[in-house]
Amino acid sequence: MEMIKHPNIVDVRAVASVLGYPQPMHVVEILMPFFERGSITDALERGETFAPVSVHVFRLWR
């Protein structure tokens, strides 16, 4: 994940398993940078909306 660098993708610094939850639950903890504006959930709760973004798909032929 450290190789992916894009302005629309949040960096993932570390991932770890969290012990102590009953099976079949497998809980993981994800460490990401802090963003002052908060999470996407925070933004949605404030009533913010997100506009679609143009996506370009390139196919590499060999």
N, C-alpha and C positions, 0 to 999 in steps of 0.2 A: 504494500500500500504506500510505502514511502516514495515509490517511483512515480506515482500519479500526482501531477501538479497541474491544477486547473482552478481558475477563479470561482467556479461554481461547485467545487468539491471540497468538503472540509477535510483537513489533514487528520489522520488517525495516528496518534503518537504511540499508543500501546493498547493491547487487549489482554485481559486476564480472566480466568475462570474464577467465579465466586463460589466458595464452598458453603455448605450448610443448608442447602435447599433440597427438599425431597425429590426423589426420582419420579417422573421422568424429566423434571425441570433441569435445564442446564442454563445457568445464569452467567452472563459475561459482563465485564466492566470495560467500557471503552473510554480511553483518555484522549480528549481533543482540546484544541486551544480554546481559551475563554473569549467569548464575543460579548461586548458590552450591551448590544441590543437584545441578547438572549437567544433562545432557541426558536425553531419554526413554530412550535406550539405556543410559545410566548407571543409571537407575532400574530398568529391566528386569533388568539384570545384578545388581543388589542384591536382586532378587526382589520388588520392589514391584509391585502390581497396580493397575489403573485401573478404577474403577466406571463403568458407563454413566451418562450424564447425560441428563436430560430435555431434549428439543429441541422448541422451539415454532416452527412454520413459519407465517408470515403471508403471505397472498397479497393484493397490492394490486390492486384492480379500478379501472379508469378508466372 
